[in-house]
Amino acid sequence: MSKHLTKEMKEKVIAKFEQGVKVSVIAEHLMISGRSVYRTVNQYKNGEKLEPKTENCGKKPSYSKTQQQIIMEAIAEKPDITLQKLIEVSGLKITESAMSRILKKLGYKRKNIYYLP
């Protein structure tokens, strides 16, 4: 199991490394792998930020900005459009419940059969 290092832990690694402490000693003392020590030091030397990388976390949406725009235009053109018709118009291969969740994320509320912003 991989252990993500916090910013404080990375700062400790860099401080110990700059003091001349061996990588194996740093790894053993902080209970991390030697590879994590090398990775942290290289990250510091390359001028990268020490905060955990979170920009690539989470599931990516199943629709693009273009498809999102098509959905919004279809609703503006015909407010009583059905979920199935929206799926067909957008070209997505998803279920009606997934389309409903997309509409909620886009800020639409369903009232009877009309979508209102």
N, C-alpha and C positions, 0 to 999 in steps of 0.2 A: 504494500500500500504506500502510495506516495504521500509525502507530508509537505504541504505548502508552507513556505517560510514567510513569516510576517516581516514587515519593514524593520521592526526592532531587532529581530533575530538576524536579518541580513546585515544590519549595522554592526552587530556584535561580531559576525563572521569577518567583515571587512576590517574592523578594528584589530582583531586578533591576528589576521593575516598580515596587516601592515606592521604589527609588532614583531613579526618574524616567526610566529608560532607555526609549527608544521600542520599541514592540512589534516593528517590523520589524528592529531591531537585535538584540533578544532572540532572535527567531526565527532570524535568520541565524547568530548566535553559537552557539546551541544546536542548530542544524540541525533545526529543527522548523517547522511552519507557523505563520503568524500567528494562524490560527483556534485552534490548540492553546494559544497563549499566552492569548488572550481567554477560552477555555473554562476554563483553569486559574485565571485571575484571578477569573472569575465564581464558580467553584466555591469558592474561598477566601473571597470576599466573602459568599457565601450561608451560610457556616459548615459546608459539607460537608467530610467527611474527605478527605484527600489520597491515601489508599491506593487502588490500582487497584480498580475495582469488579469483584469476582469472584463475587458472589452469583447472577448470572444466567448463569454459564458452565456448559457441559456440556449433555448431552442430558437432557431431562426424561423420567421414567418414563412408560410407555404405560398405566399403570394408576393408579387413584385409591386413596385410603386406604380407601374403602368397598369397592372391588373386592378390595383386599388382605385386608380383614376377611372378606369372603365366601369367599375362597380358603382362609384359615386355618380358618374354621368348617367348610368342606366336608371338609378333611383331618382335623379333629378328629372329625367325625361318622363319616367312613368313611376310615380310614387307607389302604386299598388302592385308592383312587380313581385312575382313569387320568388321564393328562395331557389327553386329549381331553375327558373328562368335566369336568375342572376348567375347561377353556376354555369349555365350554358353560355351566357353572354361573356363571362370573364374567361372561360376556357380552363378553369381550374378543375382538377379531378378530386373533389372533396364531397363530403356529405352535406346535407341540409343543416345539420346541427353545427358543423364547422363553419358554414357560411354565416349562420346566425351569430356565432362568436366573433367572426371577423367584423360583422356589422356593429356589434357592441363596442369593439375596439375602435371603430371609426366614429363612434359617437351617436349612432342611430339607435332609436328606441322603437320597438315595435308596438303599435297600437292598432288592434284589429289586424287589418291587412296592409296598412300604410306605414311607411317608414318615415319618421320625423327626426330632423336633426336636433 
